[in-house]
Amino acid sequence: MSMFHARWTTFELRKPRHPILRVACAVFGLLLLAGLLVLGLVVGTLMLTFTLARRLLGGGNHSTPVNPTSAGTVIEGDYSVVSDRSRILPH
């Protein structure tokens, strides 16, 4: 049991004891968090800008669905109404 415990405790992340190093790690973490936030905002803004530019420049109307009757892909079928309550599955 002690060998298993010793193996996993060598990989634990602990706060450094030196106060300056502790502050440096905290500042690095905050900068990393701020950088990821800015990166996400930039990517989101670029996606919205690209979509808006594509719509304004007439890249086609991609928001309307294709009419299945014009494409010849209509699937015909029959249906029946089940009125017997015993055949209905419970919630």
N, C-alpha and C positions, 0 to 999 in steps of 0.2 A: 504493500500500500504506500509506503514512504517513497519508493522509487517512482510510482505513478504520480504522486503529488510533487515530487521534485522535478519531474520532467515538465509538468504544466506550469509550475511557478516560474520557470526560467523565461517563459514567453509572455508573462503578464506585463501590461503597460502600467507603469506607476508614475506618479508625479515626481519630478526631480526635487531633490532636497534643497538645492541652492536657490535662494530667492530670485536672483537675477535670471537664472535659467528657467525658473518657473514662470516668471513674467514674460520671458521671450517665447516660451511655448504657448502661453495664452494669447499673446499678440499674433503669433503665427496662425493659431487656430482661428482667430477673428478675421485675419486677412484672408485666409482660405475660404471661410464662410462668405465673406463679402465678395470675393472673386467669383465664387460659384453663383451667388445671387445676381451679380452683374452679367455673367455669362448667360444665365437663363433669361434675363430680361432682354439682352441683345438678340439672342436666338428667337425669342418670341416676337420681338419687334420686326425682325427680318422676315419671319414667316408671314406676319400680318401685312407687311409692306409688299411682299411678293404677291400675295393673294389679291390685294387691292390693285396693284399695277396690272396684273393679268386680267382682272375684270374690266378695268378702265381701258386697256388697250385692245379689248375685243378678242380675247383669246378663246372665245366660245362660251356658251352658257352651260356650265357644268352642273348647275344647281337643279335643273329640271330633269326629272326622270324620263327615260326613254319609254315611249308608248309601245307596249308589247304587241298591239294589233298591227302596227305599221311594220314591225320587224318580222312578223310571221311566226312568232313564238308563243301563240296562244295554246294553252293546255286546256282541253275540254274534259269535263268530268261530271259525275252525278254526286249528289249528297242526299242524305236522309236525316230527318229530325228524329231524335231519340226522345220519346215521351215516357217511356217506362222508367220510373224512379229507381228501380232495383238495378238497372244496368249502368247508372251513373256512378262514377268512382267517387269515393269520399275525399274530402279535402285533405 
